[in-house]
Amino acid sequence: MNAPAPDRLDLIFAALADPTRRRVLSMLLEDDMAVSDVAAPFDMSLAAISKHLSVLAAAGLIRQERRGRITWCKLDPDGMRAASVWMQGFGQFDPVDLDDFERFLEAQISEWSSDDGAP
């Protein structure tokens, strides 16, 4: 497998550097969501969330699809593969177990939900 282009990795790691975008990815791990539903738990404008979603889409971590008047967001399962392959090339990292990563993200969702006072 060829190494990912450096600019692709820059986009991925820049997208992952922001805690809001990581939280959005965690939310999309559960299911596809309309942009308005993604925005609901955040104390920011719809325009600000849309900007975060654009960064995630540009990095290839999510896909957006227009269905009628609603834009839906979906996690791209191959989106983090380039970063994972790149890190594995250093030999000091174990291969990323996506099931473990999913469990980690689910734990983060639970933690964030309890921080927000949600059940």
GUPARO-238164 format. One record per atom (N, C-alpha, C): residue number from 1; residue in one letter; atom name; x, y, z. Coordinates in nm, 4 decimals, padded with zeros to 6 digits, m for minus. Layout:
REM GUPARO-238164
> n / res / atom / east / north / up
> NUM / a / CA / X / Y / Z
...
//
This chain:
REM GUPARO-238164
> n / res / atom / east / north / up
> 1 / m / N / 00.0849 / m00.1178 / 00.0000
> 1 / m / CA / 00.0000 / 00.0000 / 00.0000
> 1 / m / C / 00.0896 / 00.1244 / 00.0000
> 2 / n / N / 00.0564 / 00.2211 / m00.0829
> 2 / n / CA / 00.1352 / 00.3436 / m00.0913
> 2 / n / C / 00.1098 / 00.4324 / 00.0290
> 3 / a / N / 00.2120 / 00.5096 / 00.0637
> 3 / a / CA / 00.1978 / 00.6053 / 00.1746
> 3 / a / C / 00.1023 / 00.7158 / 00.1325
> 4 / p / N / 00.0209 / 00.7640 / 00.2255
> 4 / p / CA / m00.0713 / 00.8727 / 00.1920
> 4 / p / C / 00.0052 / 01.0016 / 00.1649
> 5 / a / N / m00.0520 / 01.0862 / 00.0818
> 5 / a / CA / 00.0100 / 01.2155 / 00.0511
> 5 / a / C / 00.0203 / 01.2984 / 00.1785
> 6 / p / N / 00.1337 / 01.3679 / 00.1980
> 6 / p / CA / 00.1518 / 01.4487 / 00.3196
> 6 / p / C / 00.0396 / 01.5502 / 00.3404
> 7 / d / N / m00.0094 / 01.6112 / 00.2323
> 7 / d / CA / m00.1158 / 01.7099 / 00.2506
> 7 / d / C / m00.2444 / 01.6451 / 00.2995
> 8 / r / N / m00.2699 / 01.5213 / 00.2613
> 8 / r / CA / m00.3878 / 01.4489 / 00.3119
> 8 / r / C / m00.3744 / 01.4260 / 00.4623
> 9 / l / N / m00.2549 / 01.3848 / 00.5049
> 9 / l / CA / m00.2307 / 01.3649 / 00.6475
> 9 / l / C / m00.2442 / 01.4956 / 00.7245
> 10 / d / N / m00.1951 / 01.6047 / 00.6666
> 10 / d / CA / m00.2089 / 01.7352 / 00.7318
> 10 / d / C / m00.3557 / 01.7675 / 00.7555
> 11 / l / N / m00.4384 / 01.7414 / 00.6543
> 11 / l / CA / m00.5822 / 01.7681 / 00.6680
> 11 / l / C / m00.6451 / 01.6813 / 00.7765
> 12 / i / N / m00.6084 / 01.5541 / 00.7791
> 12 / i / CA / m00.6652 / 01.4619 / 00.8783
> 12 / i / C / m00.6261 / 01.5032 / 01.0197
> 13 / f / N / m00.4954 / 01.5250 / 01.0416
> 13 / f / CA / m00.4504 / 01.5585 / 01.1762
> 13 / f / C / m00.4983 / 01.6966 / 01.2200
> 14 / a / N / m00.5087 / 01.7904 / 01.1280
> 14 / a / CA / m00.5631 / 01.9227 / 01.1620
> 14 / a / C / m00.7099 / 01.9098 / 01.2017
> 15 / a / N / m00.7833 / 01.8268 / 01.1304
> 15 / a / CA / m00.9250 / 01.8061 / 01.1637
> 15 / a / C / m00.9394 / 01.7414 / 01.3010
> 16 / l / N / m00.8544 / 01.6446 / 01.3308
> 16 / l / CA / m00.8618 / 01.5735 / 01.4587
> 16 / l / C / m00.8093 / 01.6561 / 01.5759
> 17 / a / N / m00.7380 / 01.7622 / 01.5473
> 17 / a / CA / m00.6794 / 01.8442 / 01.6538
> 17 / a / C / m00.7831 / 01.9232 / 01.7319
> 18 / d / N / m00.8994 / 01.9429 / 01.6757
> 18 / d / CA / m01.0015 / 02.0246 / 01.7403
> 18 / d / C / m01.0982 / 01.9367 / 01.8202
> 19 / p / N / m01.1212 / 01.9661 / 01.9488
> 19 / p / CA / m01.2096 / 01.8823 / 02.0307
> 19 / p / C / m01.3546 / 01.8818 / 01.9819
> 20 / t / N / m01.4009 / 01.9907 / 01.9246
> 20 / t / CA / m01.5385 / 01.9933 / 01.8717
> 20 / t / C / m01.5511 / 01.8933 / 01.7576
> 21 / r / N / m01.4539 / 01.8915 / 01.6699
> 21 / r / CA / m01.4596 / 01.7989 / 01.5564
> 21 / r / C / m01.4470 / 01.6540 / 01.6020
> 22 / r / N / m01.3648 / 01.6292 / 01.7032
> 22 / r / CA / m01.3570 / 01.4919 / 01.7569
> 22 / r / C / m01.4912 / 01.4507 / 01.8161
> 23 / r / N / m01.5574 / 01.5425 / 01.8826
> 23 / r / CA / m01.6890 / 01.5115 / 01.9404
> 23 / r / C / m01.7912 / 01.4854 / 01.8304
> 24 / v / N / m01.7858 / 01.5622 / 01.7227
> 24 / v / CA / m01.8758 / 01.5385 / 01.6089
> 24 / v / C / m01.8519 / 01.3994 / 01.5522
> 25 / l / N / m01.7257 / 01.3605 / 01.5372
> 25 / l / CA / m01.6955 / 01.2259 / 01.4875
> 25 / l / C / m01.7525 / 01.1195 / 01.5802
> 26 / s / N / m01.7428 / 01.1417 / 01.7090
> 26 / s / CA / m01.7991 / 01.0471 / 01.8059
> 26 / s / C / m01.9501 / 01.0362 / 01.7892
> 27 / m / N / m02.0151 / 01.1491 / 01.7675
> 27 / m / CA / m02.1600 / 01.1480 / 01.7480
> 27 / m / C / m02.1973 / 01.0720 / 01.6207
> 28 / l / N / m02.1212 / 01.0919 / 01.5146
> 28 / l / CA / m02.1506 / 01.0265 / 01.3870
> 28 / l / C / m02.1166 / 00.8784 / 01.3895
> 29 / l / N / m02.0388 / 00.8382 / 01.4876
> 29 / l / CA / m02.0103 / 00.6961 / 01.5050
> 29 / l / C / m02.1392 / 00.6198 / 01.5367
> 30 / e / N / m02.2313 / 00.6876 / 01.6036
> 30 / e / CA / m02.3593 / 00.6264 / 01.6411
> 30 / e / C / m02.4510 / 00.6072 / 01.5211
> 31 / d / N / m02.4603 / 00.7110 / 01.4350
> 31 / d / CA / m02.5537 / 00.7052 / 01.3229
> 31 / d / C / m02.5338 / 00.8280 / 01.2350
> 32 / d / N / m02.5872 / 00.8238 / 01.1149
> 32 / d / CA / m02.5908 / 00.9421 / 01.0288
> 32 / d / C / m02.6761 / 01.0470 / 01.0981
> 33 / m / N / m02.6433 / 01.1738 / 01.0754
> 33 / m / CA / m02.7187 / 01.2805 / 01.1406
> 33 / m / C / m02.7373 / 01.3974 / 01.0450
> 34 / a / N / m02.8506 / 01.4646 / 01.0584
> 34 / a / CA / m02.8725 / 01.5897 / 00.9873
> 34 / a / C / m02.7833 / 01.6955 / 01.0518
> 35 / v / N / m02.7431 / 01.7948 / 00.9729
> 35 / v / CA / m02.6560 / 01.9005 / 01.0236
> 35 / v / C / m02.7179 / 01.9665 / 01.1466
> 36 / s / N / m02.8476 / 01.9904 / 01.1442
> 36 / s / CA / m02.9134 / 02.0551 / 01.2586
> 36 / s / C / m02.9049 / 01.9683 / 01.3842
> 37 / d / N / m02.9090 / 01.8366 / 01.3673
> 37 / d / CA / m02.8958 / 01.7462 / 01.4819
> 37 / d / C / m02.7529 / 01.7439 / 01.5350
> 38 / v / N / m02.6564 / 01.7540 / 01.4439
> 38 / v / CA / m02.5166 / 01.7616 / 01.4866
> 38 / v / C / m02.4966 / 01.8879 / 01.5691
> 39 / a / N / m02.5570 / 01.9975 / 01.5272
> 39 / a / CA / m02.5380 / 02.1269 / 01.5933
> 39 / a / C / m02.6055 / 02.1346 / 01.7298
> 40 / a / N / m02.7115 / 02.0580 / 01.7501
> 40 / a / CA / m02.7953 / 02.0718 / 01.8697
> 40 / a / C / m02.7192 / 02.0719 / 02.0028
> 41 / p / N / m02.6253 / 01.9802 / 02.0278
> 41 / p / CA / m02.5612 / 01.9784 / 02.1600
> 41 / p / C / m02.4545 / 02.0863 / 02.1806
> 42 / f / N / m02.4232 / 02.1628 / 02.0783
> 42 / f / CA / m02.3155 / 02.2607 / 02.0884
> 42 / f / C / m02.3704 / 02.4008 / 02.1115
> 43 / d / N / m02.2958 / 02.4767 / 02.1873
> 43 / d / CA / m02.3318 / 02.6162 / 02.2124
> 43 / d / C / m02.2595 / 02.7037 / 02.1099
> 44 / m / N / m02.2969 / 02.6854 / 01.9833
> 44 / m / CA / m02.2388 / 02.7651 / 01.8753
> 44 / m / C / m02.3385 / 02.7711 / 01.7608
> 45 / s / N / m02.3139 / 02.8611 / 01.6706
> 45 / s / CA / m02.4068 / 02.8827 / 01.5592
> 45 / s / C / m02.4028 / 02.7658 / 01.4613
> 46 / l / N / m02.5085 / 02.7558 / 01.3830
> 46 / l / CA / m02.5148 / 02.6550 / 01.2783
> 46 / l / C / m02.4023 / 02.6777 / 01.1768
> 47 / a / N / m02.3703 / 02.8043 / 01.1515
> 47 / a / CA / m02.2608 / 02.8366 / 01.0595
> 47 / a / C / m02.1269 / 02.7845 / 01.1130
> 48 / a / N / m02.1048 / 02.7954 / 01.2430
> 48 / a / CA / m01.9800 / 02.7465 / 01.3037
> 48 / a / C / m01.9715 / 02.5946 / 01.2928
> 49 / i / N / m02.0818 / 02.5253 / 01.3199
> 49 / i / CA / m02.0835 / 02.3789 / 01.3064
> 49 / i / C / m02.0610 / 02.3406 / 01.1610
> 50 / s / N / m02.1229 / 02.4130 / 01.0695
> 50 / s / CA / m02.1045 / 02.3845 / 00.9268
> 50 / s / C / m01.9584 / 02.3972 / 00.8869
> 51 / k / N / m01.8890 / 02.4933 / 00.9440
> 51 / k / CA / m01.7458 / 02.5104 / 00.9166
> 51 / k / C / m01.6672 / 02.3886 / 00.9671
> 52 / h / N / m01.6988 / 02.3421 / 01.0880
> 52 / h / CA / m01.6337 / 02.2221 / 01.1408
> 52 / h / C / m01.6614 / 02.1018 / 01.0502
> 53 / l / N / m01.7853 / 02.0891 / 01.0042
> 53 / l / CA / m01.8212 / 01.9781 / 00.9167
> 53 / l / C / m01.7466 / 01.9867 / 00.7837
> 54 / s / N / m01.7260 / 02.1075 / 00.7347
> 54 / s / CA / m01.6511 / 02.1262 / 00.6101
> 54 / s / C / m01.5063 / 02.0804 / 00.6259
> 55 / v / N / m01.4480 / 02.1108 / 00.7411
> 55 / v / CA / m01.3098 / 02.0676 / 00.7676
> 55 / v / C / m01.3028 / 01.9149 / 00.7727
> 56 / l / N / m01.3991 / 01.8525 / 00.8401
> 56 / l / CA / m01.4017 / 01.7060 / 00.8480
> 56 / l / C / m01.4212 / 01.6435 / 00.7102
> 57 / a / N / m01.5081 / 01.7038 / 00.6293
> 57 / a / CA / m01.5327 / 01.6523 / 00.4941
> 57 / a / C / m01.4088 / 01.6697 / 00.4059
> 58 / a / N / m01.3420 / 01.7847 / 00.4153
> 58 / a / CA / m01.2216 / 01.8098 / 00.3358
> 58 / a / C / m01.1107 / 01.7105 / 00.3711
> 59 / a / N / m01.1083 / 01.6672 / 00.4962
> 59 / a / CA / m01.0086 / 01.5693 / 00.5411
> 59 / a / C / m01.0482 / 01.4265 / 00.5031
> 60 / g / N / m01.1695 / 01.4095 / 00.4531
> 60 / g / CA / m01.2161 / 01.2768 / 00.4146
> 60 / g / C / m01.2662 / 01.1938 / 00.5307
> 61 / l / N / m01.2939 / 01.2573 / 00.6446
> 61 / l / CA / m01.3389 / 01.1837 / 00.7629
> 61 / l / C / m01.4900 / 01.1648 / 00.7657
> 62 / i / N / m01.5623 / 01.2534 / 00.6981
> 62 / i / CA / m01.7074 / 01.2392 / 00.6872
> 62 / i / C / m01.7486 / 01.2663 / 00.5432
> 63 / r / N / m01.8714 / 01.2256 / 00.5117
> 63 / r / CA / m01.9329 / 01.2594 / 00.3836
> 63 / r / C / m02.0632 / 01.3311 / 00.4134
> 64 / q / N / m02.0958 / 01.4252 / 00.3298
> 64 / q / CA / m02.2219 / 01.4967 / 00.3434
> 64 / q / C / m02.3067 / 01.4689 / 00.2203
> 65 / e / N / m02.4351 / 01.4505 / 00.2438
> 65 / e / CA / m02.5272 / 01.4171 / 00.1361
> 65 / e / C / m02.6547 / 01.4984 / 00.1517
> 66 / r / N / m02.6950 / 01.5600 / 00.0452
> 66 / r / CA / m02.8175 / 01.6392 / 00.0458
> 66 / r / C / m02.9349 / 01.5464 / 00.0148
> 67 / r / N / m03.0335 / 01.5444 / 00.1035
> 67 / r / CA / m03.1573 / 01.4677 / 00.0833
> 67 / r / C / m03.2715 / 01.5661 / 00.0964
> 68 / g / N / m03.3222 / 01.6095 / m00.0170
> 68 / g / CA / m03.4245 / 01.7137 / m00.0142
> 68 / g / C / m03.3622 / 01.8430 / 00.0346
> 69 / r / N / m03.4216 / 01.9013 / 00.1368
> 69 / r / CA / m03.3693 / 02.0266 / 00.1922
> 69 / r / C / m03.2736 / 02.0046 / 00.3084
> 70 / i / N / m03.2479 / 01.8807 / 00.3424
> 70 / i / CA / m03.1657 / 01.8494 / 00.4594
> 70 / i / C / m03.0315 / 01.7914 / 00.4162
> 71 / t / N / m02.9256 / 01.8393 / 00.4782
> 71 / t / CA / m02.7917 / 01.7842 / 00.4552
> 71 / t / C / m02.7611 / 01.6848 / 00.5675
> 72 / w / N / m02.7274 / 01.5633 / 00.5280
> 72 / w / CA / m02.6956 / 01.4566 / 00.6223
> 72 / w / C / m02.5450 / 01.4353 / 00.6258
> 73 / c / N / m02.4960 / 01.4002 / 00.7419
> 73 / c / CA / m02.3542 / 01.3744 / 00.7618
> 73 / c / C / m02.3368 / 01.2278 / 00.7978
> 74 / k / N / m02.2328 / 01.1690 / 00.7427
> 74 / k / CA / m02.2048 / 01.0277 / 00.7665
> 74 / k / C / m02.0551 / 01.0111 / 00.7850
> 75 / l / N / m02.0175 / 00.9313 / 00.8827
> 75 / l / CA / m01.8773 / 00.8988 / 00.9054
> 75 / l / C / m01.8255 / 00.8194 / 00.7860
> 76 / d / N / m01.7089 / 00.8548 / 00.7359
> 76 / d / CA / m01.6472 / 00.7794 / 00.6265
> 76 / d / C / m01.5554 / 00.6759 / 00.6895
> 77 / p / N / m01.5892 / 00.5484 / 00.6789
> 77 / p / CA / m01.5117 / 00.4460 / 00.7491
> 77 / p / C / m01.3660 / 00.4378 / 00.7050
> 78 / d / N / m01.3351 / 00.4823 / 00.5852
> 78 / d / CA / m01.1970 / 00.4776 / 00.5378
> 78 / d / C / m01.1201 / 00.6050 / 00.5694
> 79 / g / N / m01.1870 / 00.7022 / 00.6277
> 79 / g / CA / m01.1272 / 00.8327 / 00.6478
> 79 / g / C / m01.0006 / 00.8342 / 00.7311
> 80 / m / N / m00.9952 / 00.7566 / 00.8369
> 80 / m / CA / m00.8779 / 00.7577 / 00.9244
> 80 / m / C / m00.7752 / 00.6526 / 00.8861
> 81 / r / N / m00.8067 / 00.5742 / 00.7866
> 81 / r / CA / m00.7157 / 00.4671 / 00.7474
> 81 / r / C / m00.5784 / 00.5211 / 00.7073
> 82 / a / N / m00.5752 / 00.6322 / 00.6339
> 82 / a / CA / m00.4463 / 00.6883 / 00.5897
> 82 / a / C / m00.3588 / 00.7255 / 00.7094
> 83 / a / N / m00.4187 / 00.7869 / 00.8105
> 83 / a / CA / m00.3422 / 00.8247 / 00.9295
> 83 / a / C / m00.2955 / 00.7002 / 01.0042
> 84 / s / N / m00.3806 / 00.6005 / 01.0128
> 84 / s / CA / m00.3458 / 00.4767 / 01.0813
> 84 / s / C / m00.2296 / 00.4067 / 01.0115
> 85 / v / N / m00.2369 / 00.3978 / 00.8808
> 85 / v / CA / m00.1298 / 00.3340 / 00.8031
> 85 / v / C / 00.0002 / 00.4112 / 00.8206
> 86 / w / N / m00.0075 / 00.5426 / 00.8190
> 86 / w / CA / 00.1121 / 00.6248 / 00.8346
> 86 / w / C / 00.1766 / 00.6009 / 00.9715
> 87 / m / N / 00.0961 / 00.5985 / 01.0775
> 87 / m / CA / 00.1500 / 00.5769 / 01.2124
> 87 / m / C / 00.2092 / 00.4375 / 01.2264
> 88 / q / N / 00.1482 / 00.3389 / 01.1649
> 88 / q / CA / 00.2002 / 00.2024 / 01.1727
> 88 / q / C / 00.3364 / 00.1913 / 01.1061
> 89 / g / N / 00.3643 / 00.2800 / 01.0110
> 89 / g / CA / 00.4919 / 00.2784 / 00.9423
> 89 / g / C / 00.6103 / 00.3060 / 01.0343
> 90 / f / N / 00.5851 / 00.3633 / 01.1481
> 90 / f / CA / 00.6928 / 00.3907 / 01.2422
> 90 / f / C / 00.7306 / 00.2665 / 01.3221
> 91 / g / N / 00.6485 / 00.1640 / 01.3172
> 91 / g / CA / 00.6801 / 00.0385 / 01.3810
> 91 / g / C / 00.6659 / 00.0375 / 01.5315
> 92 / q / N / 00.6474 / 00.1508 / 01.5932
> 92 / q / CA / 00.6347 / 00.1540 / 01.7384
> 92 / q / C / 00.4895 / 00.1572 / 01.7825
> 93 / f / N / 00.4003 / 00.1639 / 01.6868
> 93 / f / CA / 00.2577 / 00.1671 / 01.7191
> 93 / f / C / 00.1952 / 00.0350 / 01.6799
> 94 / d / N / 00.1104 / m00.0145 / 01.7649
> 94 / d / CA / 00.0348 / m00.1331 / 01.7299
> 94 / d / C / m00.0680 / m00.0937 / 01.6250
> 95 / p / N / m00.1073 / m00.1878 / 01.5415
> 95 / p / CA / m00.2138 / m00.1560 / 01.4459
> 95 / p / C / m00.3374 / m00.1065 / 01.5203
> 96 / v / N / m00.4030 / m00.0107 / 01.4618
> 96 / v / CA / m00.5223 / 00.0456 / 01.5240
> 96 / v / C / m00.6353 / m00.0555 / 01.5114
> 97 / d / N / m00.6904 / m00.0928 / 01.6235
> 97 / d / CA / m00.8062 / m00.1815 / 01.6261
> 97 / d / C / m00.9291 / m00.0919 / 01.6243
> 98 / l / N / m00.9995 / m00.0906 / 01.5115
> 98 / l / CA / m01.1129 / 00.0002 / 01.4974
> 98 / l / C / m01.2253 / m00.0334 / 01.5952
> 99 / d / N / m01.2352 / m00.1598 / 01.6373
> 99 / d / CA / m01.3348 / m00.1941 / 01.7387
> 99 / d / C / m01.2996 / m00.1284 / 01.8720
> 100 / d / N / m01.1709 / m00.1318 / 01.9079
> 100 / d / CA / m01.1265 / m00.0636 / 02.0299
> 100 / d / C / m01.1499 / 00.0863 / 02.0185
> 101 / f / N / m01.1215 / 00.1415 / 01.9001
> 101 / f / CA / m01.1415 / 00.2852 / 01.8785
> 101 / f / C / m01.2898 / 00.3199 / 01.8926
> 102 / e / N / m01.3774 / 00.2353 / 01.8407
> 102 / e / CA / m01.5210 / 00.2586 / 01.8534
> 102 / e / C / m01.5633 / 00.2561 / 02.0008
> 103 / r / N / m01.5104 / 00.1606 / 02.0776
> 103 / r / CA / m01.5430 / 00.1541 / 02.2204
> 103 / r / C / m01.4937 / 00.2794 / 02.2921
> 104 / f / N / m01.3741 / 00.3269 / 02.2559
> 104 / f / CA / m01.3207 / 00.4499 / 02.3140
> 104 / f / C / m01.4143 / 00.5669 / 02.2843
> 105 / l / N / m01.4569 / 00.5798 / 02.1599
> 105 / l / CA / m01.5449 / 00.6907 / 02.1229
> 105 / l / C / m01.6803 / 00.6802 / 02.1934
> 106 / e / N / m01.7314 / 00.5585 / 02.2085
> 106 / e / CA / m01.8571 / 00.5410 / 02.2810
> 106 / e / C / m01.8424 / 00.5848 / 02.4269
> 107 / a / N / m01.7278 / 00.5541 / 02.4882
> 107 / a / CA / m01.7026 / 00.5968 / 02.6261
> 107 / a / C / m01.6972 / 00.7489 / 02.6327
> 108 / q / N / m01.6368 / 00.8117 / 02.5317
> 108 / q / CA / m01.6308 / 00.9578 / 02.5281
> 108 / q / C / m01.7700 / 01.0180 / 02.5166
> 109 / i / N / m01.8539 / 00.9566 / 02.4342
> 109 / i / CA / m01.9914 / 01.0055 / 02.4190
> 109 / i / C / m02.0638 / 00.9984 / 02.5523
> 110 / s / N / m02.0475 / 00.8861 / 02.6217
> 110 / s / CA / m02.1119 / 00.8708 / 02.7528
> 110 / s / C / m02.0628 / 00.9762 / 02.8505
> 111 / e / N / m01.9327 / 00.9999 / 02.8492
> 111 / e / CA / m01.8742 / 01.0998 / 02.9390
> 111 / e / C / m01.9278 / 01.2391 / 02.9070
> 112 / w / N / m01.9323 / 01.2731 / 02.7790
> 112 / w / CA / m01.9817 / 01.4047 / 02.7391
> 112 / w / C / m02.1293 / 01.4199 / 02.7728
> 113 / s / N / m02.2062 / 01.3122 / 02.7553
> 113 / s / CA / m02.3485 / 01.3168 / 02.7880
> 113 / s / C / m02.3695 / 01.3422 / 02.9358
> 114 / s / N / m02.2894 / 01.2764 / 03.0195
> 114 / s / CA / m02.3046 / 01.2949 / 03.1638
> 114 / s / C / m02.2566 / 01.4346 / 03.2056
> 115 / d / N / m02.1576 / 01.4896 / 03.1345
> 115 / d / CA / m02.1109 / 01.6258 / 03.1639
> 115 / d / C / m02.2179 / 01.7295 / 03.1308
> 116 / d / N / m02.2995 / 01.6999 / 03.0296
> 116 / d / CA / m02.4052 / 01.7934 / 02.9880
> 116 / d / C / m02.5310 / 01.7804 / 03.0726
> 117 / g / N / m02.5290 / 01.6880 / 03.1659
> 117 / g / CA / m02.6459 / 01.6675 / 03.2502
> 117 / g / C / m02.7519 / 01.5819 / 03.1853
> 118 / a / N / m02.7190 / 01.5218 / 03.0692
> 118 / a / CA / m02.8146 / 01.4345 / 03.0007
> 118 / a / C / m02.8161 / 01.3000 / 03.0705
> 119 / p / N / m02.9232 / 01.2238 / 03.0528
> 119 / p / CA / m02.9307 / 01.0917 / 03.1153
> 119 / p / C / m02.8319 / 00.9942 / 03.0590
//
